[in-house]
Amino acid sequence: MFKGLGNLGDMAGMMKKAQEMQGKMTEMQEEMHNIMVTGEAGAGLVKATCTAKGELKTLDIDPSIFNGDDKEVVEDLILAAIKDAQGKASDRAQEEMSKLTDGLGLPEGMKLPF
């Protein structure tokens, strides 16, 4: 009955691999809350740290940038640091995901979850 399906005929093996993958995905998602990345702006005057999930955890602002006339500059630096941290978080999450999916034989560049 499954003669022409090649490897797809081994449904039990596929189900086992799918369950293993699901367990690893759950572990990885939990781990993403513990991986921290830091983004910077203004040559390090503003630093934002977030999890690999993109959740902002800390914001460090060098006191030397506080001047009433530079309010907009400070706001821009804060936003830039947060965006940098979130970009690094996204890259790190993708890196961790590729470690998980390397052995699955998926096409290169395929992103999970779908």
Disulfide bonds with the S-S distance in Angstrom:
none
